Amino acid sequence: MRDLEVLMNPNKMVRHLQKPTYEFTKYDIIKFIDDHNIEMLNFRYVGEDGKLKTLNFVITSKDYLESILSTGERVDGSSLFSYIDAESSDLYIIPRFRTAFVNPFTEQPTLDILCSFYTKDGKPLESAPEYILKKASILFTKETGYTFKAMGELEYYIISDKNDLYPAKDQRGYHTAAPFTNWESLRLEALQIIAQSGGKVKYGHSEVGNFNTETHMYEQHEIEFNPVEAEEAVEQLIIAKWILRMLGQKYGVTISFAPKITVGKAGSGLHIHMLIEKDGINYMADDEGLTDTAKKMIAGILDKAQSLTAFGNTIPTSYLRLVPHQEAPTMVCWGDSNRSVLVRVPLGWIAKTNMIKDANPQERGEVPYIPGKQTVEFRVPDGSADLYHLMAGIILASKEGLLSKDSLKIARDLYINVNIFNQEHKAILDRLKALPTSCYESAEYLENDAEFYQRDEVFPKGTLDSFIERLKAFDDQELSERLFNKPEGVKKLVDQHFHCM
């Protein structure tokens, strides 16, 4: 396994040091810097707004470099988090060596490393987003015996000057190839840079959203990752969003992860796929299909779905995406391959088939059976998601489902294999719970579930209070009704939240 993680790895540090990232030490970092004449070091960390922050260092000597890497540096916590008081705001940031990568955008050779927050006593900051996720992951494994893995589908729009040379059909951009998609080259460059920076990329493609205005062209794209442990899953999404925005700046185009761009056009989601493993074995499916273990997990997520929107759908335009008939969920239910359910079970590789030999009759050797690719997909979140807190909440909900005695019954009751919005299935629709329709309503669900998230001291009360206060401040109850047939009002709101998280 270790050798496979090094072989053909696009990460420049992995290739040079000939070891996987989780083995990186301080002296590995120093060796790489010395071998490649790196001149600058950036400490990167995520504040309350979900975006990467930067502290820049010029490397002036080996002693200075070792000092920085050994002891970290100080930052003002009250400027990063609303729930930290100014009178006691000093925090340490300590680098996590496994996250180091070569910065692809600086003129001077530069290394970036993600950091964790610590208090004046040298203890992890209880309310730090990355530590909340770490606590949730540790608790999950301790109480269930499984390792939680996840990955995201990162959807985004590229907005540029209009180009009529090869016009694409409105809302028909799915998997379009150049020249009928104008920004495939940017996506390909992003894929390569993300992989070189440590992201476990699965693939990229153009998405459904594609339309023109009188002056601009809007193209939707998606980058999908492979499942990794939860903390790394969040890190690669955050770094990928930063890389895409930097490429947008490089090419003079706008990148937006906003859940809604305009009325009647596809919004951007950030679907989260997940699985659980033990001893390297995926327990989501077996030869018979989805396991009871997976169904229990799904039940736990369904039970907390309404309050999970407080972390995954954090701006008013989130709720303009979560409307019927838009391939986005509105009701609490799950199903197979149904894109309007809250949790979808995507097509997996359960059956032992001969597809590869049928497509390639010349194939002579035995085709290995490769199990373990099944995931389940939480389709509610969007680009405004606070990823550390969302992933922590999903893990806690999954744990609850695995440990609850009622989970299989909940899963049976909430399984849907029909179009619930057809009039003939109205009875099914009427018995399902609805997702929130506003940030304000989402905050109310979080208030109701606050005790659950605070259990085992994973989420501090101050963190939850901050989410509730921020969401309620939008005062966006009945937003869809207020904006009905008011395109200018929608545009104003979209513009206000165009660069979310």
Secondary structure, DSSP 8 states (H G I E B T S, - for coil): -HHHHHTT---HHHHHHTS-GGG--HHHHHHHHHHTT--EEEEEEE-TTSSEEEEEEE---HHHHHHHHHH-EEEEGGGT-TTS-GGG-EEEEEE-GGG-EE-SS-SS-EEEEEEEEE-TTS-B-TT-HHHHHHHHHHHHHHHHS-EEEEEEEEEEEEEEE---SS---TT--TT--TTSSTTHHHHHHHHHHHHHTT--EEEEEEEEEEEE-SSEEEEEEEEEE--EEHHHHHHHHHHHHHHHHHHHHHHT-EEE--S-SSTTS---BEEEEEEEEETTEE-SEETTEE-HHHHHHHHHHHHTHHHHHHHH--STTHHHHS-TTSSS--BS-EEES-TTSSEEE-----S---HHHHH-TT--S----------EEE---BTT--HHHHHHHHHHHHHHHHH-TTHHHHHHHTB--S-TTSGGGHHHHHHS-B--SSHHHHHHHHHHTHHHHHGGGSS-HHHHHHHHHHHHTT--TTHHHHHTT-HHHHHHHHHHTTT--
